[in-house]
Amino acid sequence: MRIFTITALFVFCHLVSFADPVNKENATDQAIGKCYELKQPGDAVDMGTVGFENEFHLSFWIKAGSIDGYIPNIFFFEDLFIFGLNQRDRNFRIFSFNRNYMPTFRNTAIREHSWQHLIVCYAKDSLTLFQNGIKKGSLHYPLPKSNRSRLKFGGYYESGFYKWKIAKPMFVAEAITDEQAYALYSKTKLKHDLKRGLSFFSGRDKDGFTKAFGAEVANKLWEASGDGKSGYLNIPRDNKVFPKISNVRSGNSGTVCLWVLPVTEQDSVKKTYSRGALFNIDNAFRISLVNQRSLSFIPFASGNTTHTSRLPISKNYPSHFAITFSEHGNATFYFNGILVTRAPIGIFTPFPKAEVEIGTDYWEFDFEGKIYDVGYWTRELSKREIFELYSYPEASTDLLQEEAKVTTNETSTHVVITVILIMLILVIAYWSNRLTNNKQKKNRAKKSDVTPKTKRPAKRQESGHKHKIKLLGPLEVLNSEQENAVTNMPPKLKEIFAFILLRSIENRPVRTAELHDIFWPNYSHQKSKNNRSVSIRRIRETLENSPYVKLVYDRAGLWTVICDDYETCDFAELRELIRNGNPEYLKLITGILERGKFFPSEKYQSLRPFRLELNELLRHCFETLKKSTSQLDQKERARLLEAMLLHDPGFKACEEALNAVS
């Protein structure tokens, strides 16, 4: 009955969720795929433990609803670094756990309420950031040679992002090239970004392209494209008829944006490329595509041609270009919504009746390909406006609204079918449950005279019976027959095993080089290697019949002891109980501490950091004991204080408290 009911409820909830109306923002989130939403400070998406040698790349889409907090973080590797934002300029920044400097990636300001794609790549001791497929810079930031670290999005600081989303996160333990980064961005980009051209003009500003030209001229231009249904200008090499619009007002500041898809060299008639003009305002300026790899801006008055650097222009997806020019004589170039270049171009005189050409014939050089969604403004748009034009063109939002309506209509049919299925499932479940109950009653009647009633054993309150590995007192590792498997193990092997185990409990596996440096520091590399091989083999042979624990070596070159859970080891549970701070656990803590000292201090120097950690834990336990009143009586408090002094004889406050109790 339970199985049928749960299945029915799951199907019902899953399909009813489709019936909710979808707005523009939700439709965009659906287009990008599965999203992880973090609504409050402290929310986190745990990606688990990842390992890498000397390189990796992490890619993901991010959308920030609003930004707040002193150090808003995006993701972090435990014990390595945090990738977050600069508080003032909102640029991406690296925050170190153990270093005093915090390097910043310049000109990478995040945009709120808009999706953007980020790739963080580590190679050759440097971190490189790609934003929407564009390389934004590298920072020298060496990391340890081999790492295993837990990766989380959000959740590290109490203050941070509020209401933000992560989509399509992917971690790969390999570096990535510039071309591969752009290919990854293009491959995973938003679905609606690939459906440009539903309307030819953007025109969202009062001085925008559509209003400047008027409906009549716009219709003529649409007809001139020769393909009114597809919504883009298809300009072949041998086409000498280019769209021209007269009486357009130009200014000494403005913005041009357009989507461009050039043809490949194999499909080209000309076979060679130099400068293909995209957008031209007579007597003002020309924007051209140079060698199909970079953008140029040519002001006719000064002739100071400005080029961008090589851009990762795709031959399969349209690329978005935007150029703003100011009245102060400066031009700013954007590629896929991201700023790439700033340069002086000189000041030119505005014309009240200029002529605009799209895909113009410039000497012997022509543009070959397709042009989408052209926009022209007689003012300089801001970074945010440019990014919004790239992220949310009107054509795309219209498309998403249509898709949302179709989904809603289809959902109504799904709901009707779902209700019918649920009714059938409930009927079947009802009769199945009745038959099962009747059989059970008959079986109980047959066995009632034979089966004796038994009581369930009471749950043990002491935790000692659970520990298969005991580090306090003599080392114990129980085998399948509940016998100590390490009784005859040499002290050196016990120390190696305990060291790897304790590091594994802290989620910090041990590198082979560390074992050599700690346990055989004065030996040659070959002799250290031989000693390590023999020691590991003997430890594994000893643990062969202990199903609760296993010593493993992974591909990243890290040694780890894998246990069933933290309660398998007494030291691990002791640490959890003390850190919890609950006075009800004091009796359990007493029982663990009374077993004996944790590895004598005169030996086992590699375990000294854990001995110091135990002393700190005892101080936390002492504070919990001081705050508790009714959990322990005088005798039990004295027992706990004596057990604490057994491990740390120099604990003066504990000694004074014991004298007061006695």
C-alpha positions as CSV (number, residue, x, y, z in Angstrom):
1,M,0.0,0.0,0.0
2,R,2.8,2.4,0.9
3,I,4.6,1.8,-2.4
4,F,1.5,2.5,-4.4
5,T,0.6,5.6,-2.4
6,I,4.1,7.1,-2.6
7,T,4.3,6.4,-6.3
8,A,0.9,8.0,-6.9
9,L,1.8,11.1,-4.9
10,F,5.1,11.5,-6.7
11,V,3.6,11.3,-10.2
12,F,0.8,13.7,-9.2
13,C,3.2,16.3,-7.7
14,H,5.6,16.0,-10.6
15,L,3.1,16.5,-13.3
16,V,1.0,19.2,-11.4
17,S,4.2,21.2,-11.2
18,F,4.1,21.6,-15.0
19,A,0.8,23.4,-14.7
20,D,2.2,26.5,-12.9
21,P,2.4,29.5,-15.2
22,V,5.9,30.2,-16.4
23,N,7.1,33.8,-16.5
24,K,10.1,35.0,-18.5
25,E,12.6,34.5,-15.7
26,N,11.5,30.9,-15.0
27,A,11.4,30.1,-18.7
28,T,15.0,31.3,-19.0
29,D,16.0,29.1,-16.1
30,Q,14.3,26.1,-17.7
31,A,16.2,26.8,-20.9
32,I,19.5,26.5,-19.2
33,G,18.7,23.2,-17.5
34,K,18.7,22.1,-13.9
35,C,19.5,24.9,-11.5
36,Y,20.7,24.9,-7.9
37,E,19.0,27.8,-6.1
38,L,20.5,29.3,-2.9
39,K,18.0,31.6,-1.2
40,Q,19.5,32.5,2.1
41,P,23.0,33.1,3.6
42,G,24.7,29.9,4.5
43,D,22.9,27.8,1.8
44,A,25.3,25.6,-0.1
45,V,25.6,23.1,-2.9
46,D,28.0,20.4,-1.9
47,M,29.7,18.9,-5.0
48,G,31.6,16.3,-2.9
49,T,35.3,15.6,-2.7
50,V,37.3,16.2,-5.9
51,G,40.9,15.3,-6.6
52,F,43.5,16.8,-9.0
53,E,47.2,16.7,-9.6
54,N,48.6,19.9,-11.2
55,E,45.6,21.2,-13.2
56,F,41.8,21.3,-13.3
57,H,39.0,23.4,-14.7
58,L,35.6,24.2,-13.1
59,S,32.8,25.5,-15.4
60,F,29.3,26.6,-14.4
61,W,26.5,29.1,-15.2
62,I,25.6,31.7,-12.5
63,K,22.7,34.1,-12.0
64,A,22.8,36.5,-9.1
65,G,19.4,37.9,-7.9
66,S,21.0,40.4,-5.6
67,I,24.5,40.7,-4.0
68,D,25.2,41.5,-0.4
69,G,27.7,40.7,2.3
70,Y,31.3,41.7,3.2
71,I,32.9,38.8,1.2
72,P,30.3,37.2,-1.1
73,N,31.7,33.9,-2.2
74,I,30.7,31.8,-5.2
75,F,32.5,28.6,-4.6
76,F,35.4,27.3,-2.5
77,F,37.8,24.4,-2.1
78,E,38.3,23.5,1.6
79,D,41.7,24.4,2.8
80,L,42.7,25.9,-0.6
81,F,40.9,29.0,-1.7
82,I,37.6,30.9,-2.1
83,F,36.4,32.3,-5.4
84,G,34.3,35.3,-4.7
85,L,33.7,39.0,-5.3
86,N,35.5,42.2,-4.4
87,Q,33.3,44.1,-2.1
88,R,33.6,47.4,-3.8
89,D,33.9,46.9,-7.6
90,R,32.2,43.5,-7.8
91,N,35.1,42.0,-9.7
92,F,36.0,38.3,-9.2
93,R,38.6,37.7,-6.6
94,I,40.6,34.9,-4.9
95,F,40.4,34.7,-1.1
96,S,43.2,32.6,0.5
97,F,42.8,30.4,3.6
98,N,46.4,30.7,4.5
99,R,47.9,33.7,2.6
100,N,47.7,37.4,3.2
101,Y,47.0,38.6,-0.4
102,M,43.8,38.5,-2.4
103,P,44.4,38.9,-6.1
104,T,41.6,40.2,-8.4
105,F,40.5,39.6,-11.9
106,R,40.0,43.0,-13.5
107,N,37.0,44.1,-15.7
108,T,34.9,41.1,-14.7
109,A,32.1,42.7,-12.8
110,I,29.2,40.3,-12.3
111,R,25.8,41.2,-13.6
112,E,22.8,40.8,-11.4
113,H,19.6,39.1,-12.7
114,S,21.4,37.8,-15.8
115,W,22.9,34.4,-16.6
116,Q,26.6,34.3,-17.4
117,H,29.1,31.4,-17.9
118,L,32.3,31.1,-15.9
119,I,35.3,28.8,-16.2
120,V,38.1,28.8,-13.6
121,C,41.1,26.9,-14.9
122,Y,44.2,26.0,-12.9
123,A,47.5,25.1,-14.8
124,K,51.2,26.0,-14.4
125,D,50.7,27.4,-10.9
126,S,48.1,30.0,-12.2
127,L,44.4,30.4,-12.1
128,T,42.7,31.6,-15.3
129,L,39.2,33.0,-15.6
130,F,37.0,32.7,-18.7
131,Q,33.8,34.7,-18.8
132,N,31.2,33.8,-21.5
133,G,34.0,32.0,-23.4
134,I,36.5,34.9,-23.2
135,K,39.8,34.7,-21.3
136,K,39.7,37.6,-18.8
137,G,43.1,37.1,-17.2
138,S,45.4,34.9,-15.1
139,L,46.6,35.1,-11.5
140,H,49.8,33.4,-10.2
141,Y,48.5,31.2,-7.4
142,P,50.4,28.0,-6.8
143,L,48.6,25.1,-5.2
144,P,50.0,21.9,-3.7
145,K,51.0,19.3,-6.2
146,S,48.3,16.8,-5.4
147,N,45.0,17.6,-3.8
148,R,41.8,16.1,-2.6
149,S,39.4,18.8,-1.4
150,R,35.7,19.2,-0.9
151,L,34.1,21.6,-3.4
152,K,31.1,23.7,-2.4
153,F,29.1,26.5,-4.0
154,G,28.1,29.2,-1.4
155,G,27.7,28.4,2.2
156,Y,31.1,29.4,3.6
157,Y,30.5,32.8,5.2
158,E,27.5,33.9,7.2
159,S,27.1,36.8,4.7
160,G,27.2,36.2,1.0
161,F,25.0,35.9,-2.0
162,Y,21.3,36.3,-1.5
163,K,18.9,34.5,-4.0
164,W,21.3,33.3,-6.6
165,K,21.5,30.2,-8.9
166,I,24.1,27.8,-10.2
167,A,23.5,25.6,-13.3
168,K,25.4,22.9,-15.1
169,P,28.5,22.8,-12.7
170,M,31.2,20.5,-14.1
171,F,34.7,19.8,-12.6
172,V,37.4,18.1,-14.7
173,A,40.9,17.3,-13.4
174,E,42.5,18.7,-16.6
175,A,43.4,22.1,-17.9
176,I,41.5,23.8,-20.8
177,T,42.7,25.9,-23.7
178,D,41.2,29.1,-24.9
179,E,39.5,27.4,-27.9
180,Q,38.1,24.6,-25.7
181,A,36.8,27.2,-23.2
182,Y,34.8,29.0,-25.9
183,A,33.6,25.6,-27.3
184,L,32.4,24.6,-23.8
185,Y,30.6,27.9,-23.4
186,S,28.9,27.6,-26.8
187,K,28.0,24.0,-26.2
188,T,26.3,24.7,-22.9
189,K,24.9,28.1,-23.6
190,L,21.3,29.1,-23.2
191,K,18.9,27.5,-25.6
192,H,17.2,30.7,-26.6
193,D,20.6,32.2,-27.5
194,L,20.7,29.9,-30.5
195,K,17.3,31.2,-31.9
196,R,18.1,34.7,-32.9
197,G,16.4,36.7,-35.5
198,L,12.7,36.5,-34.7
199,S,12.6,40.3,-35.1
200,F,15.2,42.1,-37.1
201,F,15.5,45.3,-34.9
202,S,16.0,45.4,-31.2
203,G,14.9,49.1,-30.7
204,R,14.2,49.1,-27.0
205,D,15.3,52.7,-26.6
206,K,13.4,55.8,-27.6
207,D,16.3,56.7,-29.8
208,G,16.7,53.2,-30.9
209,F,17.0,51.7,-34.4
210,T,13.3,51.0,-35.0
211,K,12.1,54.4,-34.0
212,A,14.9,56.1,-36.0
213,F,14.0,54.3,-39.2
214,G,10.3,54.0,-38.9
215,A,8.0,51.1,-39.8
216,E,8.1,51.8,-43.6
217,V,11.9,51.8,-43.9
218,A,12.1,48.8,-41.6
219,N,9.8,46.8,-43.8
220,K,11.8,47.7,-46.9
221,L,15.0,46.6,-45.2
222,W,13.3,43.3,-44.2
223,E,12.3,42.7,-47.8
224,A,15.9,43.5,-48.9
225,S,17.2,40.7,-46.8
226,G,15.6,38.3,-49.2
227,D,14.5,36.0,-46.4
228,G,11.7,37.5,-44.4
229,K,10.9,34.3,-42.5
230,S,14.3,33.5,-41.1
231,G,14.7,37.0,-39.6
232,Y,18.4,37.6,-40.6
233,L,20.3,39.2,-43.4
234,N,22.0,36.6,-45.6
235,I,24.8,38.5,-47.4
236,P,26.7,36.3,-49.9
237,R,30.0,37.3,-51.5
238,D,28.7,38.2,-54.9
239,N,25.7,40.2,-53.7
240,K,26.2,43.9,-54.5
241,V,22.8,45.0,-53.3
242,F,23.1,46.0,-49.6
243,P,20.4,47.4,-47.3
244,K,20.7,51.2,-47.1
245,I,18.6,53.6,-45.0
246,S,18.7,57.4,-45.5
247,N,18.0,60.3,-43.2
248,V,19.2,58.6,-40.0
249,R,20.4,60.9,-37.2
250,S,23.9,60.3,-35.9
251,G,25.5,61.7,-32.8
252,N,29.0,62.2,-31.3
253,S,28.1,59.4,-28.9
254,G,26.2,56.2,-29.6
255,T,26.0,52.4,-29.5
256,V,25.8,49.7,-32.2
257,C,25.1,46.1,-31.4
258,L,24.5,43.1,-33.7
259,W,24.7,39.4,-33.9
260,V,27.1,38.0,-36.6
261,L,27.6,34.5,-38.0
262,P,30.4,34.5,-40.7
263,V,30.7,31.7,-43.2
264,T,33.5,29.2,-42.9
265,E,36.5,29.5,-45.2
266,Q,35.4,26.3,-47.0
267,D,32.0,27.8,-47.9
268,S,33.5,31.1,-48.9
269,V,33.7,32.3,-52.6
270,K,36.6,34.5,-52.0
271,K,38.7,32.0,-49.9
272,T,40.7,34.8,-48.3
273,Y,39.6,37.4,-45.7
274,S,40.8,40.9,-44.9
275,R,38.1,43.3,-43.8
276,G,34.3,42.7,-44.2
277,A,32.2,45.7,-43.3
278,L,29.2,45.0,-41.0
279,F,27.8,48.5,-40.1
280,N,28.5,51.9,-41.7
281,I,27.1,55.4,-41.0
282,D,28.1,57.7,-43.8
283,N,30.7,60.4,-42.8
284,A,30.8,59.0,-39.3
285,F,32.3,55.6,-38.7
286,R,32.5,52.0,-40.0
287,I,32.6,48.7,-38.1
288,S,34.3,45.8,-39.8
289,L,35.2,42.2,-39.2
290,V,38.9,41.7,-39.8
291,N,40.0,38.2,-41.0
292,Q,36.9,36.9,-39.3
293,R,38.7,37.0,-36.0
294,S,38.7,40.6,-34.7
295,L,36.6,43.7,-34.8
296,S,37.7,47.1,-36.1
297,F,36.2,50.6,-35.6
298,I,37.1,53.3,-38.2
299,P,36.1,56.9,-37.6
300,F,36.2,58.7,-40.9
301,A,37.3,62.1,-39.4
302,S,40.5,60.9,-37.7
303,G,41.2,57.7,-39.5
304,N,42.5,56.1,-36.2
305,T,41.5,52.5,-36.8
306,T,41.1,50.5,-33.6
307,H,41.3,46.7,-33.5
308,T,40.3,44.3,-30.8
309,S,42.6,41.3,-30.0
310,R,41.8,37.9,-31.5
311,L,38.3,36.9,-30.5
312,P,37.0,33.3,-30.2
313,I,34.3,33.8,-32.9
314,S,32.3,30.7,-33.5
315,K,31.5,29.3,-36.9
316,N,28.5,27.4,-35.6
317,Y,26.8,30.0,-33.3
318,P,26.1,33.7,-33.7
319,S,28.4,36.0,-31.8
320,H,27.2,39.2,-30.2
321,F,29.2,42.4,-30.9
322,A,28.6,45.8,-29.3
323,I,30.6,49.0,-29.7
324,T,29.9,52.2,-27.7
325,F,31.6,55.5,-28.5
326,S,31.5,58.6,-26.3
327,E,31.6,62.3,-26.8
328,H,35.1,62.3,-25.3
329,G,36.5,60.3,-28.2
330,N,36.7,56.8,-26.6
331,A,35.3,53.5,-27.9
332,T,34.5,50.4,-25.9
333,F,34.2,47.0,-27.5
334,Y,32.0,44.1,-26.1
335,F,32.0,40.5,-27.2
336,N,29.1,38.3,-26.0
337,G,28.2,40.9,-23.4
338,I,31.7,41.2,-21.9
339,L,34.1,44.2,-22.2
340,V,37.2,43.3,-24.2
341,T,38.9,46.5,-25.3
342,R,38.9,50.3,-24.7
343,A,40.7,52.7,-27.1
344,P,40.7,56.4,-28.1
345,I,39.2,57.0,-31.5
346,G,38.9,60.8,-31.7
347,I,35.8,63.0,-31.7
348,F,33.7,63.2,-34.9
349,T,30.9,65.6,-35.8
350,P,27.3,64.4,-35.7
351,F,25.1,64.4,-38.9
352,P,21.4,65.1,-38.8
353,K,20.7,63.1,-42.0
354,A,23.3,60.3,-42.3
355,E,23.0,57.1,-44.4
356,V,23.3,53.7,-42.8
357,E,24.5,50.6,-44.7
358,I,24.6,47.1,-43.3
359,G,27.0,44.6,-44.9
360,T,28.5,47.2,-47.1
361,D,30.8,46.7,-50.1
362,Y,34.1,48.2,-48.9
363,W,36.6,48.3,-51.9
364,E,37.3,44.7,-52.7
365,F,36.4,43.5,-49.3
366,D,32.9,42.1,-48.5
367,F,31.3,40.5,-45.5
368,E,30.0,37.0,-46.1
369,G,27.6,35.4,-43.7
370,K,24.5,36.3,-41.6
371,I,23.7,39.4,-39.5
372,Y,21.0,39.2,-36.8
373,D,19.2,41.7,-34.5
374,V,20.9,45.0,-35.4
375,G,20.5,47.9,-33.0
376,Y,21.6,51.5,-33.1
377,W,21.3,54.1,-30.3
378,T,22.4,57.7,-30.3
379,R,23.8,57.5,-26.8
380,E,26.4,55.4,-25.0
381,L,24.8,52.4,-23.3
382,S,26.1,51.2,-20.0
383,K,27.8,47.8,-19.3
384,R,24.6,46.5,-17.7
385,E,22.5,47.5,-20.7
386,I,24.9,45.8,-23.1
387,F,24.9,42.6,-21.1
388,E,21.1,42.6,-21.0
389,L,20.9,43.1,-24.7
390,Y,23.1,40.0,-25.0
391,S,21.2,38.0,-22.4
392,Y,17.6,39.0,-23.0
393,P,16.8,40.3,-26.5
394,E,13.1,40.9,-27.1
395,A,12.9,38.2,-29.7
396,S,14.1,35.6,-27.2
397,T,11.7,36.6,-24.5
398,D,8.8,36.5,-27.0
399,L,9.9,33.0,-27.9
400,L,10.0,31.9,-24.3
401,Q,6.6,33.2,-23.7
402,E,5.2,31.2,-26.6
403,E,7.0,28.1,-25.4
404,A,5.5,28.7,-21.9
405,K,2.0,28.9,-23.3
406,V,2.5,25.6,-25.2
407,T,3.8,24.0,-22.1
408,T,0.8,25.2,-20.0
409,N,-1.7,24.0,-22.6
410,E,0.0,20.6,-22.9
411,T,0.1,20.4,-19.1
412,S,-3.7,20.5,-18.8
413,T,-3.9,17.3,-20.8
414,H,-1.2,15.7,-18.6
415,V,-3.2,16.6,-15.4
416,V,-6.4,14.9,-16.7
417,I,-4.4,11.7,-17.6
418,T,-2.6,11.8,-14.3
419,V,-5.8,12.0,-12.2
420,I,-7.2,8.9,-14.1
421,L,-4.0,7.0,-13.5
422,I,-4.0,7.9,-9.8
423,M,-7.5,6.7,-9.3
424,L,-6.6,3.3,-10.9
425,I,-3.5,3.0,-8.7
426,L,-5.5,3.7,-5.6
427,V,-8.1,1.1,-6.5
428,I,-5.4,-1.5,-7.2
429,A,-3.6,-0.6,-3.9
430,Y,-6.9,-0.9,-1.9
431,W,-7.6,-4.4,-3.1
432,S,-4.0,-5.5,-2.8
433,N,-3.9,-4.2,0.8
434,R,-7.0,-6.2,1.7
435,L,-5.7,-9.4,0.3
436,T,-2.4,-8.9,2.1
437,N,-4.1,-8.2,5.5
438,N,-6.2,-11.4,5.2
439,K,-3.1,-13.5,4.5
440,Q,-1.3,-12.0,7.5
441,K,-4.3,-12.6,9.8
442,K,-4.4,-16.3,8.8
443,N,-0.6,-16.7,9.4
444,R,-0.8,-15.1,12.8
445,A,-3.6,-17.4,13.8
446,K,-1.6,-20.4,12.9
447,K,1.5,-19.3,14.7
448,S,-0.1,-17.9,17.8
449,D,0.1,-21.1,19.8
450,V,3.7,-21.9,18.8
451,T,5.7,-18.6,18.6
452,P,6.8,-17.3,22.1
453,K,6.8,-13.6,22.8
454,T,10.2,-12.1,23.2
455,K,11.4,-8.7,24.4
456,R,13.6,-6.5,22.3
457,P,17.0,-5.9,24.0
458,A,17.4,-2.5,25.6
459,K,19.6,-0.1,23.7
460,R,23.1,0.3,25.1
461,Q,23.9,3.8,26.3
462,E,27.6,3.3,26.3
463,S,29.3,4.0,22.9
464,G,32.4,1.8,23.5
465,H,30.8,-1.3,22.0
466,K,30.5,0.5,18.6
467,H,34.2,1.3,18.2
468,K,36.0,-1.1,15.9
469,I,39.1,1.1,15.9
470,K,40.4,2.4,19.2
471,L,43.3,5.0,19.3
472,L,42.9,5.9,23.0
473,G,44.8,3.3,25.1
474,P,46.4,0.4,23.4
475,L,45.7,0.5,19.6
476,E,42.9,-1.9,18.6
477,V,41.5,-2.8,15.2
478,L,38.9,-5.5,15.5
479,N,38.7,-8.2,12.8
480,S,35.6,-10.1,11.7
481,E,36.0,-12.4,14.8
482,Q,36.0,-9.4,17.1
483,E,39.7,-9.9,18.0
484,N,42.4,-7.3,18.0
485,A,44.2,-7.6,14.6
486,V,47.1,-5.3,15.4
487,T,48.3,-6.9,18.6
488,N,51.6,-8.0,17.1
489,M,52.0,-5.1,14.7
490,P,55.4,-3.2,15.2
491,P,55.1,0.3,16.6
492,K,56.3,1.9,13.4
493,L,53.5,0.4,11.4
494,K,51.0,1.4,14.1
495,E,52.2,5.0,13.8
496,I,51.9,5.0,10.0
497,F,48.4,3.5,10.1
498,A,47.2,5.9,12.8
499,F,48.7,8.9,10.9
500,I,46.9,8.1,7.6
501,L,43.7,7.3,9.5
502,L,43.7,10.6,11.4
503,R,44.4,12.6,8.3
504,S,41.6,10.7,6.5
505,I,39.2,11.6,9.3
506,E,40.0,15.3,8.6
507,N,39.4,14.7,4.9
508,R,43.1,15.3,4.2
509,P,44.6,12.2,2.5
510,V,48.3,11.7,2.6
511,R,50.7,12.1,-0.4
512,T,53.4,9.5,-0.9
513,A,56.1,12.3,-0.6
514,E,54.7,13.2,2.8
515,L,55.1,9.6,4.0
516,H,58.7,9.6,2.9
517,D,59.5,13.0,4.5
518,I,57.9,12.1,7.8
519,F,58.8,8.5,8.4
520,W,62.1,8.1,6.5
521,P,63.6,11.6,6.3
522,N,67.2,10.6,6.3
523,Y,66.9,7.8,3.7
524,S,67.5,8.0,0.0
525,H,64.4,8.2,-2.3
526,Q,64.8,4.6,-3.4
527,K,65.2,3.2,0.2
528,S,62.3,5.3,1.4
529,K,60.2,3.9,-1.5
530,N,61.1,0.4,-0.5
531,N,60.4,0.9,3.2
532,R,57.0,2.5,2.3
533,S,56.1,-0.4,0.0
534,V,56.9,-3.0,2.6
535,S,55.1,-1.1,5.4
536,I,51.9,-0.6,3.4
537,R,51.9,-4.2,2.3
538,R,52.2,-5.4,5.9
539,I,49.5,-3.0,7.1
540,R,47.1,-4.2,4.4
541,E,47.8,-7.9,5.3
542,T,47.1,-7.1,8.9
543,L,43.8,-5.4,8.0
544,E,42.8,-8.1,5.5
545,N,40.2,-9.7,7.9
546,S,38.9,-6.4,9.2
547,P,35.8,-5.5,7.1
548,Y,35.3,-2.1,8.9
549,V,38.5,-0.5,7.6
550,K,40.5,-0.4,4.4
551,L,43.8,1.3,3.3
552,V,43.5,2.5,-0.3
553,Y,45.6,4.4,-2.9
554,D,43.7,6.5,-5.5
555,R,44.7,7.8,-8.9
556,A,45.6,11.2,-7.6
557,G,48.5,9.6,-5.6
558,L,46.8,9.9,-2.2
559,W,46.6,7.4,0.7
560,T,43.4,7.1,2.6
561,V,41.9,4.9,5.3
562,I,38.2,4.3,4.6
563,C,36.0,3.5,7.5
564,D,32.3,2.6,7.8
565,D,31.5,6.0,9.5
566,Y,33.0,8.3,12.1
567,E,31.6,6.1,15.0
568,T,33.9,3.3,13.9
569,C,36.9,5.1,15.4
570,D,36.8,6.3,19.0
571,F,39.0,9.4,18.4
572,A,36.7,10.5,15.5
573,E,33.5,10.1,17.7
574,L,35.2,11.8,20.6
575,R,35.9,14.8,18.4
576,E,32.3,14.9,17.1
577,L,30.8,14.6,20.6
578,I,33.0,17.4,22.1
579,R,32.4,19.7,19.1
580,N,28.7,19.2,19.4
581,G,28.8,20.9,22.8
582,N,25.8,19.0,24.2
583,P,26.2,18.3,27.9
584,E,24.2,15.0,27.5
585,Y,27.2,13.5,25.8
586,L,29.6,14.1,28.8
587,K,29.1,10.5,30.1
588,L,30.0,9.1,26.7
589,I,33.1,11.3,26.6
590,T,34.2,10.1,30.0
591,G,33.9,6.5,28.9
592,I,36.1,7.1,25.9
593,L,38.8,9.2,27.7
594,E,39.1,6.6,30.6
595,R,40.5,3.9,28.2
596,G,44.0,5.3,28.3
597,K,46.3,7.9,26.8
598,F,46.5,8.7,23.1
599,F,49.9,7.5,21.8
600,P,52.7,8.4,24.4
601,S,54.4,11.8,23.7
602,E,57.9,10.4,23.9
603,K,57.2,8.3,20.8
604,Y,55.3,8.8,17.6
605,Q,56.3,12.4,16.8
606,S,54.2,12.4,13.6
607,L,51.1,12.2,15.8
608,R,52.0,15.3,17.8
609,P,49.6,17.6,15.9
610,F,46.7,15.3,16.8
611,R,47.8,15.2,20.4
612,L,47.7,19.0,20.4
613,E,44.2,18.8,18.8
614,L,43.1,16.5,21.6
615,N,44.3,19.1,24.2
616,E,42.2,21.7,22.5
617,L,39.2,19.4,22.4
618,L,39.6,18.8,26.2
619,R,39.4,22.6,26.7
620,H,36.2,22.7,24.8
621,C,34.9,19.8,26.8
622,F,35.9,21.6,30.0
623,E,33.8,24.7,29.0
624,T,30.8,22.5,28.3
625,L,31.3,20.9,31.7
626,K,31.3,24.3,33.4
627,K,28.0,25.3,31.7
628,S,26.3,22.0,32.6
629,T,24.5,21.7,35.9
630,S,22.2,18.7,36.1
631,Q,23.8,16.2,33.6
632,L,26.5,14.9,36.0
633,D,26.7,14.5,39.8
634,Q,29.8,15.3,41.8
635,K,31.3,11.8,41.4
636,E,30.7,11.7,37.6
637,R,32.2,15.2,37.3
638,A,35.3,14.1,39.2
639,R,35.6,11.1,36.9
640,L,35.5,13.2,33.8
641,L,38.1,15.7,35.2
642,E,40.5,12.9,36.1
643,A,40.1,11.4,32.6
644,M,40.9,14.8,31.1
645,L,44.0,15.2,33.4
646,L,45.2,11.8,32.3
647,H,45.6,13.1,28.7
648,D,46.8,16.6,29.6
649,P,48.5,16.7,33.0
650,G,49.3,20.4,32.5
651,F,45.7,21.5,32.3
652,K,45.7,23.8,35.4
653,A,42.0,24.9,35.2
654,C,41.0,21.2,35.1
655,E,43.2,20.4,38.1
656,E,41.7,23.3,40.1
657,A,38.2,22.2,39.3
658,L,39.0,18.6,40.4
659,N,40.4,19.8,43.7
660,A,37.2,21.9,44.2
661,V,35.0,18.9,43.5
662,S,37.1,16.6,45.7
